[in-house]
Amino acid sequence: MQAPHRDDEFHPPTTTDPFWTETCWFTFTVPERRLSGQFYPFFRPNQGVVSAAAYFWDRSGSTTADSLHARHFWHLPIPDQPLSDIRLANGIAYRCVEPLHRYELSYRDPDAGAASQATSVDGGGETIRAELTFTSIAPPNYLGDSHLDQPGRYQGTIVLDGEEITVDSFGFRDRSWGPRSQFGRGIHGTPARCGGYSYATASDRDAFHAITMDFGTGSMAIHGYVLRDGTWSKVTGGSRRVLERDAHSAHPTVVALDLTDESGRELHAEGRCLNGLGLFLNPNLYSVNCLTEWSFDGITAFGEDHDNWSANGIKEFLRSSPSTDSAVHATDPAQRGTPPTTDPTHRRFHEERTA
């Protein structure tokens, strides 16, 4: 087996900042079941601790309280193991099989043993486990020198309450390392109070990805790629808009993405959200993660759309006054630039929510 790439391992902290952070996120879906899952460890090496989460959800639940499975452990000790072959106390295990290309992932519910002895009133019998392999379909796309994103295919099985579910679909992973404060009114110490993370993969020849952030003029693309007819190119600009939201939860139901890449190609994609999980991934990052069916250039493909907010941003959006169209409109930067009178989605959300 080849030696792991340096970006498959922990990066030595470059400062003594207690909020220096390293992440290693994997996200996967079973589209035909409207089922999503993700593993998200959030390492703080200067504190010697890791926050580690495993989430599984479908259309039957939209929060961590009513989803299929949600376990988010705080302040676990970081084991003395390389990131390329690590097992965490929350049940997540990663092993790099081929550098920057193939990874074996597994998950065992750490409460499964206790659940099997509990009564039905206590929730006995709820067990979940997963054995997956991620194989990339393109090299990592780097944002600066401390973040990467990569599409790939997941294959394996998820066992949920005794039912074995086959996984064979495209998904994603990303990694970040560096200072990441959880203070401030914006996301990751920036002025942006909201943004998005969107991707779709139809094949190893047709796909896209975009990270968008709103610095006051709408959610604009700051990173991503377009893969069309086998030709890959970095995103140079674009935007993300939420076209419709659920009237009660405010979760996105229809989104649109417009991208331009380095070769001058333009891509317009519209996505229909097939499920949604609203959660705080960290204290200053609230996200609604949605399995999404995207259409672009006559192609239909599955992927995801994440509606990202700072803690202040989501509070101000959800608690904004519904008394006037302009007040409703102003709270949703994804619609900024659209005249209030043509913004029925957010007007309807607030009207129904307060009815």
TORDOGU-507367 format. One record per atom (N, C-alpha, C): x, y negated, z negated. Coordinates in steps of 0.1 Angstrom, whole numbers, plus 5000, padded with zeros to 4 digits. Last residue first. Example, Ala and Ser with C-alpha at 12.3 -4.5 7.8 and 13.67 -1.06 7.14 Angstrom:
// residues 2
512850224929 513750114929 512950004921 513250574922 512350454922 513250334922 
This chain:
// residues 355
450446784893 448946794894 448346854882 453046764894 452446684884 450946694884 453746934916 454346954903 453646884891 452446814937 451946944932 452446974918 453946574939 452446564937 451946704931 456546664943 456246594931 454746584929 456246804968 456846874956 456446804943 455246604985 454346714981 454946794969 457546444986 456346384981 455446504977 459246624998 459546584985 458346514978 457946655024 458346775016 458546735001 457546425038 456446485031 456846595021 458846185049 459446275040 458446345032 458145965063 458246085071 458946195062 458145755046 456845795051 456945925059 460945705041 460045775031 458745825036 463145795068 462145695062 461245775052 466245935060 464845965066 463845865060 468345875046 468345835059 467045855067 468346165026 468646025027 468845985042 467846425021 466946355030 467246215032 469746485003 469746565015 468746515025 469346324981 470246284991 470246365003 466546264965 467046374972 467946334983 465746024953 466446124944 466946244952 464545874972 465845824967 466545934959 461945994974 462945994985 464345964980 460745904951 460946044953 462046064964 460745634954 461445684943 461745834945 459245604978 460645564978 461345624966 456745694971 457445774980 458945734980 456045674936 456145614949 456945704958 455845844913 454845734915 454845674929 457346044903 456646074915 455645964919 460645984891 459245944891 458545974904 462746274884 462446144890 460946114891 463546504873 462746424865 462446284871 465046634893 463846694888 462946604880 467146444897 466246484908 464946534903 468346424872 467746304877 466746344889 469246694869 468246634860 467546514865 471046714890 469846794890 468746744881 472946524882 472246514895 470946584895 474046604858 473246484858 472446474871 475246844866 474246844856 473346724856 475446844903 476046824889 474946834879 474447094926 474246974919 475046964906 473747264956 474647244945 474347104939 472347524971 471947384968 472647344956 473547744995 473647704981 473347554979 472547995016 472647845014 472647824999 473848265035 473348205023 473348055025 472848505060 473948445052 473348385039 472048655091 471848635076 473148575070 471048535122 472048595114 471648565099 470248495156 469748505143 470648585134 470848275183 471348385175 470648385161 470448045197 469748165201 470148295194 472047865182 472347895196 471748025201 470847995152 471747895158 472147955172 469248065122 469048065136 470047955142 469448255092 469848135100 469548165115 468048335062 468048375076 468248255085 469648355031 469048275041 469148335055 469648374996 469748455008 469048385019 470648104977 469548164985 470148254996 471147944946 471748034956 470648114963 471347644933 470347734937 470847824949 473347534906 473247584920 472047664922 475247314887 473947384889 473747414903 477947244871 477547284884 476347374884 478847194845 478547084853 478347124868 479147444832 478347344826 478047224835 478747674860 479547624849 478747504843 476447764872 477647844873 478747804864 473247764862 474447684860 475647784861 470747844887 471647884875 472747774874 468247994906 468747874900 469547894888 468048184934 468348194920 468948064915 465848294959 466548184953 466748204939 465148414993 465048424978 465748304972 465148315018 464448435016 464348475001 465048025037 465548085025 464648195021 466047975069 464848005061 465348075049 467947725087 467847845078 466547855070 469347625117 468247615107 468147745100 472047455132 471547585126 470347545117 474047355158 472847315150 472247445145 477247255167 476347365163 475247315155 479547155192 478547125182 477647245180 483047135199 481747205200 480847165189 485547025196 484446935201 483047005203 487447165184 487447175199 486247095205 486847125157 488047065163 488047065178 483247095155 484547155152 485647085160 480346985138 481246965150 482547025146 476947075128 478447085126 479147045140 474147065108 474747025121 476247005119 471547255093 473047225093 473447175107 468747275072 469347255085 470747205084 466347475055 467547385055 468047375069 463647565035 464147545049 465247445048 463547585007 462947685015 463347685030 465147504977 465047484991 464347604997 463247464947 464247534954 464147514969 461247344932 462147254940 463247324947 459247494921 460647514916 461547414921 456947394934 456947404919 458447414914 457147374961 456447264954 456647274939 460247424977 459147484970 458547374961 461147205004 461447264991 460147324985 462547155036 461447185028 461947235014 465047055045 463847025052 462547045044 468046935035 466947025031 465646975037 470846925056 469646865051 468746975046 474246845062 473346945057 472046875052 476646765088 475746735077 474846845074 479946685101 478646745101 477846705089 483346765111 482246685106 480946755107 485146965117 485646825115 484646735110 485847305111 484847195112 485547065109 488147495132 487847425119 486747325121 487247785151 487747645150 487247575137 487448075171 487348015158 487947875158 485848265194 486748155193 486448075180 483848445198 485148495194 486148395192 481548305202 482048385213 483448425211 482448095175 481448115186 482148195198 482647985145 483148095152 482148125163 483547705127 482647755136 483347865144 484147615092 484547665105 483347695114 484947385066 484247495072 484847535085 484447065050 485247185052 484347295058 482746865046 484146835043 485046955046 479746735058 480646845058 482046795055 477546545036 478446555048 479446665047 474546455026 475446565024 476246585037 474446095022 473946225026 474946325025 475945885012 475445875025 474845995031 477145944988 476245834989 475645805002 478446174990 479146064983 478445934985 477746504989 477046374992 477846264983 479146775008 479046694995 478446554999 479447105020 478946965022 478946905008 481047355037 480847295024 480547145026 480147605060 480347465058 480147435043 480447835087 480547805073 480747655071 479448085111 479847955107 479847945092 479748305140 479548285125 479848135123 480648555161 479648445160 479348425145 482348775161 482448675172 481648555170 481748955142 483048905142 483348805153 478348845136 479348945140 480748885138 476848665122 476148755130 477048875134 476848495093 477748575101 476848675109 476748175077 476048285084 477048365092 476547945049 477348025059 476348125065 477147665027 476247735037 477047825046 476747465001 477647575005 476847665014 476247114993 475847254997 477047335001 475446864968 476046914981 475547044984 475646594944 475046714950 475746744963 477146394934 476246454925 475546574931 480446284939 479246354945 478446424935 482746184928 481546104927 480246174932 484346474911 484146384922 482946294920 484546664892 485246544890 485146444901 482746864900 484246894900 485046764899 480146644908 480646784909 482146784909 479646364885 479646434897 480146574897 479746264859 478446264865 478446334879 481846444835 481546344846 480246364852 483546764830 482946634826 482646544838 484946974838 483446994837 482746864831 487746974859 487046924848 485546954849 490047164871 488647154874 487847104861 493247204886 492447144875 490947134880 493347534903 493847394900 492947334889 492047734928 492947724916 493347584915 489547954943 490047814940 491047824928 488048154968 489048144957 489347994955 485348344980 486148224980 487048234967 483548545004 484248534992 484948394992 480548705019 481548605018 482348615005 479048925042 478948845031 480148745031 477149165062 478149055060 477948975048 476449505051 476049375056 477249275054 475449745035 476249735047 475849615055 474549935008 475049795012 475849805024 471850124996 473050115005 473349975009 470950204964 470750114975 471950094983 469450424942 470750394950 470350314962 467750374912 467650384927 468950344933 468250334885 468150474890 468050484905 468350054883 467350134876 467150264882 470350054910 469549964902 468350044896 473350074924 472350154918 471650064908 474750004955 474249944943 473250044937 477450084976 476150114970 475950034958 479049985007 479050064995 477650084990 480449705022 479949835024 480049905010 480549385037 480449465025 479849595028 482649195057 481549295057 481649375043 483248835055 483648975057 482449065056 484948515054 483748605057 484248745058 486348305030 486548405040 485348495042 488248015018 486948085020 487148185031 490347874993 490147945005 488748005006 492347624978 491047674979 490947754993 494747484977 494247544965 492847594966 495647324997 496547444993 496047504981 492947245019 494147205011 495047325009 491147515024 490947365021 492047315013 491547775047 492047695035 491547555035 490048065055 490047925059 490447845047 491448385060 490948285051 491048145057 490648555092 491548505082 490948405072 487748765095 488548655100 489548615089 486548965083 486348965098 487148845104 487549175055 487349045062 487149065077 485649385035 486649385046 486449255054 484949515004 484949395012 486049405022 483149774990 484349734997 484149615005 481649864958 481649794971 483049774977 479449984936 480750014942 480849964956 477649904907 477949874921 479349924924 474849934885 476249954888 476449934903 472649904858 473049864872 474549894873 469749964839 471149984842 471349944856 467349984816 467849894826 469349914828 466850154794 466750204808 467150114819 465349934771 466150054774 465850094788 464149704760 464649704774 465449814778 462949734736 464149664736 464849654750 460749884743 460549754739 461749664739 461950134748 461450054759 461149914756 464850144727 463550174730 463050094742 468250244735 467250154730 465850204734 470150394747 469750444734 468650354728 470750264770 470250394772 469750454759 471750024761 470350024767 469850164767 474350094754 473350054744 471950064749 475350144780 475350244769 474350214758 475049894793 474250014798 474250124787 476349664789 475349704779 474549824782 477949624811 478649654798 477649694787 477449774841 476749694831 477349724817 480049764863 479349854853 478649764843 481349724895 480649664884 479849774876 483949674918 483049764911 482449684899 485649654949 484949584938 484049684931 488449634969 487549724963 486949654951 489249454999 489149464984 488149564980 491249335026 490349445020 490449455005 492649085030 491749145040 490749245034 494748985016 493948885022 492948955032 496349305017 496449165014 495549075022 494349575008 495149515019 495149365018 493349604983 493749724990 494749685002 492949484951 493249444965 493949564972 490249534930 491549584935 491749544949 488349444901 488749414915 490049484918 485449484881 486849534884 487149494899 483249384855 483749364869 485149424870 482649414828 482249524837 482749504851 483549224810 482049214814 481649324824 486249254808 485349314797 483949304801 487749344840 487249254829 486349314820 490449464856 489149504850 488849414839 492449434885 492049384872 490649444869 494549374907 494149504902 493749484887 495149114913 495049214925 494549354920 495748994890 494348964896 494149064907 497349204866 497349114878 495949104884 496849174831 496749254843 496849164855 495949134803 497349134808 497449224820 492748964805 493649084802 494949064808 491648684787 492148734800 493048854798 488848724765 490248714767 490648764781 485848534772 486548664771 488048644772 484248304773 485348314763 485848454761 481048444781 481948324779 483048374770 479248624806 479948624793 480948504793 476348684819 477348574820 478048564807 474248874838 475148884826 476248784828 471348964851 472148844850 472948864837 469149114873 470249134864 471049014863 466749024885 466949164883 468049194873 465548734866 466148804878 466348944875 464648584846 463648674852 464248744864 466748424836 465948494827 465048594833 467948304858 468748414851 467848494841 465248274882 466148224872 466948334866 463548404899 464248284904 465148214894 462248714910 462748624900 463548514906 461548864933 460748884921 461148784910 463348834954 462248744954 461348754941 466348914936 465548924948 464348824946 469648954922 468348894922 467648924936 472348974900 471649044911 470148984911 475548874888 474148834891 473548924902 477948844865 477448924875 475948904876 480748654852 479348674855 479148774866 482948524828 482748624838 481248664840 485448314818 484048334818 483748424830 488448374800 487748384812 486248394810 491348234783 489948294783 489448294798 493648084778 493648224776 492348294777 493947824784 493147854771 493148004768 495247834807 495847764796 495147774783 493447984823 494748044818 495347964807 490448044828 491147924822 492447974815 488548174854 489648184845 490148054840 485748314861 486148164860 487248164850 484148544882 485048514871 485648374872 481448654896 482048524895 482848514882 479648834921 480548844909 481348714908 476348874932 477648814933 478348834919 473548964954 474448984943 475748904944 470249004966 471548934966 472248974953 467649114987 468449144975 469849074977 465849175007 465849045001 466649044988 466149415019 465549425005 465349284999 467449345041 466249415043 465449425030 469949235031 468849145037 467549215038 471649245005 471049355013 469749285019 474849075000 473349085001 472949215007 477348904981 476949004990 475349014990 480348744971 478948734972 478448824983 482948674948 482548764959 480948754959 485548464936 484048484938 483848574950 487548364915 487648474924 486248524926 489348074901 488148154904 488448264914 491047894876 491147984888 489948064889 491947574863 490947684865 491347764877 492647354836 493147424849 492447554850 491847254813 490747284823 491347324836 494047194798 493247304794 492147344804 497047114814 495647084813 494747204809 499647154819 499147214807 497647174804 500047254854 500047154843 499647224831 500047454871 501047354874 501047244863 499747804863 499247664862 500347564864 500348044888 500847984876 500347834875 497748224901 498648114904 499148054891 497148574904 497048454896 498048354901 496848694939 497348704925 496948574918 496348644964 495648754958 495948774944 498248464972 496848414969 495848524966 500448624977 500448534965 499048484962 499348954986 499748814990 499648734977 500549264973 499549164975 500149034979 502349504993 502249414982 501249304984 500549785008 501349655009 501249574996 500850125000 500050005000 500949885000 
